[in-house]
Amino acid sequence: MSQAALLTIKQVIGVRSSVTNCIAFQDEQTVVYPAGGNIVLYGIDQKAQKTIPCTINSQALSTIAVSPNRRAIAIAERINDHPQVTVYDLQTGKKRKTLHTEVIKSNEIVSLLFSADSKYLLTQGKII
């Protein structure tokens, strides 16, 4: 009987500078930024990382936003030439919600903004 090897990410280096708002603080000790196909949570004091993998079929990551209560992150991606926003829980790394629609006339989400109470998410798109 053979055992399948499990691969885990140990460290991600780099920043996607093409992503709008590509770096944010989760709290005073944790920086959040996209690198490759992941969102990296880097603990400044611990000098350690946790990663949240983005959507597998993603063609491009365009922007991110951390909620004011620092509990969620929204990630705008393009999947099969359609915009999609995924909201993740920053504590657990689990996906909370995926927002997508065929009705959106834009091809790309260029800006995300949470409301002050972190209940609503505003998206802005553009036609490319």
C-alpha positions as semicolon CSV with decimal commas, in nm:
position;residue;x (nm);y (nm);z (nm)
1;M;0,000;0,000;0,000
2;S;0,149;0,334;-0,101
3;Q;0,100;0,659;0,085
4;A;0,035;0,980;-0,104
5;A;0,275;1,257;-0,009
6;L;0,110;1,575;0,111
7;L;0,262;1,903;0,004
8;T;0,230;2,204;0,230
9;I;0,350;2,557;0,175
10;K;0,620;2,653;0,423
11;Q;0,709;3,002;0,299
12;V;0,600;3,236;0,020
13;I;0,828;3,519;-0,086
14;G;0,731;3,812;-0,304
15;V;0,450;4,060;-0,352
16;R;0,213;4,104;-0,645
17;S;0,263;4,475;-0,710
18;S;0,003;4,472;-0,988
19;V;-0,268;4,417;-0,724
20;T;-0,440;4,734;-0,600
21;N;-0,410;4,783;-0,222
22;C;-0,165;4,495;-0,218
23;I;-0,060;4,522;0,148
24;A;-0,255;4,577;0,470
25;F;-0,236;4,516;0,842
26;Q;-0,456;4,253;1,002
27;D;-0,341;4,377;1,342
28;E;-0,031;4,547;1,483
29;Q;0,181;4,233;1,436
30;T;0,042;4,080;1,113
31;V;0,085;4,202;0,755
32;V;-0,144;4,069;0,481
33;Y;-0,036;4,063;0,115
34;P;-0,081;3,856;-0,204
35;A;0,208;3,645;-0,332
36;G;0,169;3,400;-0,617
37;G;-0,170;3,232;-0,586
38;N;-0,189;3,291;-0,210
39;I;-0,269;3,553;0,048
40;V;0,013;3,563;0,302
41;L;-0,036;3,657;0,667
42;Y;0,312;3,740;0,794
43;G;0,366;3,769;1,170
44;I;0,626;4,041;1,218
45;D;0,721;3,942;1,573
46;Q;0,707;3,566;1,513
47;K;0,873;3,593;1,169
48;A;0,631;3,325;1,051
49;Q;0,371;3,296;0,776
50;K;0,028;3,149;0,728
51;T;-0,120;3,129;0,379
52;I;-0,470;3,138;0,238
53;P;-0,482;2,982;-0,111
54;C;-0,675;3,182;-0,370
55;T;-0,922;3,023;-0,612
56;I;-0,754;2,750;-0,818
57;N;-0,893;2,861;-1,158
58;S;-0,803;3,226;-1,102
59;Q;-0,666;3,405;-1,410
60;A;-0,576;3,725;-1,226
61;L;-0,595;3,875;-0,880
62;S;-0,681;4,246;-0,909
63;T;-0,739;4,392;-0,560
64;I;-0,781;4,304;-0,192
65;A;-0,944;4,471;0,109
66;V;-0,925;4,392;0,480
67;S;-1,241;4,466;0,680
68;P;-1,226;4,743;0,945
69;N;-1,288;4,485;1,221
70;R;-0,986;4,290;1,082
71;R;-1,182;3,964;1,072
72;A;-1,221;3,925;0,694
73;I;-1,039;3,981;0,369
74;A;-1,206;4,025;0,029
75;I;-1,012;3,917;-0,280
76;A;-1,117;4,018;-0,633
77;E;-1,018;3,770;-0,902
78;R;-1,100;3,699;-1,265
79;I;-1,228;3,345;-1,326
80;N;-1,302;3,240;-1,686
81;D;-1,309;3,608;-1,789
82;H;-1,570;3,692;-1,523
83;P;-1,507;3,892;-1,205
84;Q;-1,545;3,715;-0,872
85;V;-1,499;3,830;-0,514
86;T;-1,420;3,581;-0,241
87;V;-1,439;3,671;0,128
88;Y;-1,219;3,474;0,369
89;D;-1,210;3,463;0,748
90;L;-0,866;3,594;0,852
91;Q;-0,861;3,394;1,177
92;T;-0,936;3,051;1,027
93;G;-0,844;3,103;0,660
94;K;-1,179;2,952;0,560
95;K;-1,387;3,081;0,274
96;R;-1,694;3,272;0,401
97;K;-1,863;3,369;0,077
98;T;-1,808;3,386;-0,298
99;L;-1,974;3,669;-0,488
100;H;-2,009;3,634;-0,863
101;T;-2,268;3,709;-1,125
102;E;-2,304;3,688;-1,498
103;V;-2,493;4,019;-1,492
104;I;-2,188;4,232;-1,408
105;K;-2,095;4,429;-1,719
106;S;-1,731;4,472;-1,621
107;N;-1,454;4,220;-1,680
108;E;-1,249;4,315;-1,375
109;I;-1,306;4,439;-1,020
110;V;-1,059;4,724;-0,961
111;S;-1,153;4,837;-0,610
112;L;-1,307;4,690;-0,295
113;L;-1,418;4,870;0,020
114;F;-1,584;4,739;0,335
115;S;-1,833;4,958;0,520
116;A;-1,723;5,099;0,858
117;D;-1,921;4,829;1,042
118;S;-1,772;4,552;0,816
119;K;-2,122;4,436;0,713
120;Y;-2,119;4,550;0,349
121;L;-1,869;4,531;0,065
122;L;-1,861;4,782;-0,218
123;T;-1,705;4,675;-0,548
124;Q;-1,602;4,887;-0,846
125;G;-1,540;4,737;-1,187
126;K;-1,414;4,842;-1,526
127;I;-1,451;4,711;-1,877
128;I;-1,121;4,596;-2,021
